[in-house]
Amino acid sequence: MITSQRIAGGVLVLIGALALWEGLRFPFGTLWRPGPAYVPAVLSLVLIAIGVVLIVRRGGTRLPDMQWRESRHALAILAVCAFIAFTLERLGWRLAVTGALLVLLGLLERRGAVFTVVLTVAIAFGSFYLFNDVLRVPLPRGALGF
Protein backbone atom coordinates (compact mmCIF):
# COMPACT_ATOMS: atom_id res chain seq x y z
CA MET A 1 0.00 0.00 0.00
CA ILE A 2 1.41 3.38 -1.00
CA THR A 3 1.21 5.86 1.85
CA SER A 4 2.50 9.37 2.33
CA GLN A 5 4.94 8.05 4.94
CA ARG A 6 6.46 5.55 2.51
CA ILE A 7 6.82 8.16 -0.21
CA ALA A 8 8.50 10.52 2.26
CA GLY A 9 10.83 7.69 3.30
CA GLY A 10 11.69 6.98 -0.32
CA VAL A 11 12.48 10.64 -0.93
CA LEU A 12 14.73 10.70 2.15
CA VAL A 13 16.57 7.58 0.95
CA LEU A 14 17.02 9.12 -2.49
CA ILE A 15 18.32 12.44 -1.12
CA GLY A 16 20.62 10.62 1.31
CA ALA A 17 21.99 8.38 -1.44
CA LEU A 18 22.63 11.34 -3.76
CA ALA A 19 24.31 13.30 -0.98
CA LEU A 20 26.46 10.29 -0.08
CA TRP A 21 27.45 9.76 -3.70
CA GLU A 22 28.38 13.43 -4.17
CA GLY A 23 30.10 13.71 -0.80
CA LEU A 24 32.37 10.75 -1.38
CA ARG A 25 34.10 12.61 -4.20
CA PHE A 26 36.12 14.24 -1.43
CA PRO A 27 38.62 12.42 0.79
CA PHE A 28 36.88 10.48 3.57
CA GLY A 29 39.72 10.39 6.06
CA THR A 30 39.65 8.32 9.25
CA LEU A 31 37.82 8.45 12.55
CA TRP A 32 40.79 10.20 14.18
CA ARG A 33 41.52 12.46 11.22
CA PRO A 34 38.26 13.00 9.34
CA GLY A 35 38.34 14.40 5.83
CA PRO A 36 35.83 16.74 4.18
CA ALA A 37 33.55 13.84 3.22
CA TYR A 38 33.35 12.34 6.71
CA VAL A 39 30.50 14.33 8.29
CA PRO A 40 28.40 14.55 5.09
CA ALA A 41 28.72 10.77 4.70
CA VAL A 42 27.61 10.14 8.28
CA LEU A 43 24.66 12.52 7.91
CA SER A 44 23.72 10.91 4.60
CA LEU A 45 23.71 7.47 6.21
CA VAL A 46 21.51 8.76 9.03
CA LEU A 47 19.11 10.22 6.47
CA ILE A 48 19.02 6.92 4.58
CA ALA A 49 18.36 5.00 7.82
CA ILE A 50 15.48 7.31 8.76
CA GLY A 51 14.04 6.89 5.26
CA VAL A 52 14.24 3.11 5.51
CA VAL A 53 12.47 3.20 8.89
CA LEU A 54 9.67 5.28 7.35
CA ILE A 55 9.33 2.87 4.44
CA VAL A 56 9.23 -0.25 6.63
CA ARG A 57 6.98 1.15 9.36
CA ARG A 58 3.22 0.97 9.02
CA GLY A 59 1.19 4.12 9.10
CA GLY A 60 0.59 7.26 7.17
CA THR A 61 -2.30 8.35 5.04
CA ARG A 62 -3.00 6.40 1.89
CA LEU A 63 -2.11 8.48 -1.12
CA PRO A 64 -5.61 8.53 -2.68
CA ASP A 65 -7.11 9.60 0.67
CA MET A 66 -4.81 12.58 1.18
CA GLN A 67 -6.22 16.07 1.27
CA TRP A 68 -3.94 18.59 -0.35
CA ARG A 69 -4.94 21.65 1.69
CA GLU A 70 -1.36 22.78 2.26
CA SER A 71 -0.18 22.27 -1.31
CA ARG A 72 0.02 26.02 -2.00
CA HIS A 73 2.26 26.53 1.01
CA ALA A 74 4.46 23.63 -0.07
CA LEU A 75 4.78 24.98 -3.61
CA ALA A 76 5.57 28.47 -2.30
CA ILE A 77 8.30 27.08 -0.02
CA LEU A 78 9.69 25.09 -2.95
CA ALA A 79 9.69 28.28 -5.06
CA VAL A 80 11.56 30.15 -2.32
CA CYS A 81 14.14 27.34 -2.17
CA ALA A 82 14.58 27.59 -5.94
CA PHE A 83 14.91 31.37 -5.63
CA ILE A 84 17.70 30.95 -3.07
CA ALA A 85 19.46 28.31 -5.18
CA PHE A 86 19.43 30.43 -8.34
CA THR A 87 20.12 33.86 -6.85
CA LEU A 88 22.45 33.29 -3.91
CA GLU A 89 25.64 33.83 -5.92
CA ARG A 90 24.22 36.75 -7.91
CA LEU A 91 22.53 38.66 -5.09
CA GLY A 92 24.70 37.59 -2.19
CA TRP A 93 23.71 36.05 1.13
CA ARG A 94 22.12 39.10 2.73
CA LEU A 95 19.88 40.11 -0.19
CA ALA A 96 18.83 36.56 -1.10
CA VAL A 97 17.97 35.63 2.49
CA THR A 98 16.18 38.96 2.96
CA GLY A 99 14.01 38.32 -0.10
CA ALA A 100 13.25 34.75 0.93
CA LEU A 101 12.33 35.66 4.50
CA LEU A 102 10.15 38.57 3.41
CA VAL A 103 8.15 36.18 1.25
CA LEU A 104 8.00 33.42 3.86
CA LEU A 105 7.16 35.60 6.86
CA GLY A 106 5.22 38.37 5.18
CA LEU A 107 3.22 36.59 2.49
CA LEU A 108 2.96 32.99 3.66
CA GLU A 109 2.80 33.41 7.42
CA ARG A 110 1.13 36.85 7.27
CA ARG A 111 3.04 38.26 10.18
CA GLY A 112 2.93 41.96 10.94
CA ALA A 113 5.11 44.30 8.90
CA VAL A 114 7.29 45.39 11.83
CA PHE A 115 7.84 41.83 13.05
CA THR A 116 8.64 40.64 9.51
CA VAL A 117 11.13 43.40 8.75
CA VAL A 118 12.90 43.24 12.13
CA LEU A 119 13.22 39.45 12.11
CA THR A 120 14.27 39.38 8.45
CA VAL A 121 17.01 41.97 8.93
CA ALA A 122 18.19 40.32 12.15
CA ILE A 123 18.44 36.87 10.57
CA ALA A 124 19.90 37.94 7.21
CA PHE A 125 22.54 40.29 8.59
CA GLY A 126 23.12 38.46 11.88
CA SER A 127 23.72 35.11 10.20
CA PHE A 128 26.06 36.77 7.69
CA TYR A 129 28.05 38.32 10.53
CA LEU A 130 28.14 35.06 12.49
CA PHE A 131 29.28 32.84 9.64
CA ASN A 132 31.37 35.25 7.59
CA ASP A 133 33.07 37.30 10.30
CA VAL A 134 33.03 35.22 13.49
CA LEU A 135 33.31 31.66 12.13
CA ARG A 136 35.28 32.72 9.03
CA VAL A 137 33.06 30.77 6.61
CA PRO A 138 32.98 32.86 3.43
CA LEU A 139 29.45 33.57 2.22
CA PRO A 140 28.54 34.94 -1.21
CA ARG A 141 28.53 38.74 -1.44
CA GLY A 142 26.87 38.97 -4.85
CA ALA A 143 27.61 41.09 -7.91
CA LEU A 144 27.16 44.32 -5.93
CA GLY A 145 29.67 43.20 -3.29
CA PHE A 146 26.99 43.47 -0.64
N, C-alpha and C positions, 0 to 999 in steps of 0.2 A: 504494500500500500504506500503510495507516494504522499508524504506529509510535508508540511512546511519545515518541520524540524529536520527531516532527512535531506531536504534540498539545502537548507542552511548548512548542515554538516558537510554535504558534498562541496559546497562553495568554499567552506573553510579548508577542506582537504586540498582543493585545487589551488587556492591562494597560498597555502603553506608549502605545497609541492613546488609551485613556481618560484616562491621566495627562496626555498632551499636550493633549487637548481641555479638560480641567479647568484645567490650568496656564495656558493661553493666555487665560483670563479676566482675568488680571492683565497689567499693562503689560510688554512684552517688553524694551524698551530697545534699546541698541546694544552692540556689542562693547566699546567703551570706557566705556560707562556702562550696565551691565546692569541690567535691572529685575527685579522679583520672579519673573517667569516665565522668565527666561533659563536658569538652571541646571536647573530641572525640565524645560524643553523639551529641553535638550541630553541630559539623562539619559534622557528618554522616547525620544528618537531612537536613542540607543545601545541601549536595551532592544528597540526595534522591529527594529533591525539584527541584533542577536543572535538574535531570534526568527526572522527571515527566513533567517538562515544555518542554523539548526536545521531549518527546514522544507525547505530546498533540499538540504541534505546527506543523504547516504545513511547509514543505520545506525539503531541502536535496535532494541529488541525489538518484534516485531509484537504488536499489542494482544491478540489471542486467546491468544498464548503467554505472556503475562505472569503471573508468580506474585505474588500480592498479600500476601506475608508481612508487609510493613511497613505494611499499611493501618491497623491500630490506632494505630500511632505517628502516622501522618499525620493521622488523624481527631482524635487527642488534641491535636496541635499546632494544628490548625485550631480546635478548641474553645478552646484557650488564647488564640489570636489574637482570637477572637470575644469572649472574656471581657475582654481588654484593651480592645477597641474599645467595648464597652458599659459598662464600669465605670471607665474612666480618669478621666472628669470627676467621677463621683460619689465614688469612693474616693480619688482623687489618685494622683500618680505613684508615691510610695513604697509605698503599700499595694497598688496594682494590680500593680506589678512584683514585689513580694514574693510575692503570691499566685501569680502566673504562674511565677516561678522555683522556688517550692517544689514546684509540680506537675511542672514539667519536669525538675528535677534530682532531686527526691525520689521521685516516682512513676514517671516514664518512664525516667530514667537509672539509678535505684536506687543513687544515691550514698549514702555514709554520712551520718548525721544531722548530725554536726559540720561536715563539709565543706559540706553543703547549706545549713545555716543561716548559716555564716560567709560563704560566697560570695554567698548571696542578700542578706544585709544589706549586704555590701560593694558589690555592684552597685547595689542599689536606692537606698541612701542616698548612695553615692559618685557615681553618675551624676546624682542630683538636685542634689548640691552643685556638681558640675562645670558642668552646664548652667544651673541656676537662679542660682547665686551667682557663679561665676567668669565664665562666658560671657554671663551676663545674658539667657538665653533663658527666659522664664517658663514653668514647667511647672504642670500642674493640681495644686492642693492638696486638692481634694475638699471634701465638705460639712463635714467635721470640721476643716478648716483645716490638716490634717496633710500 
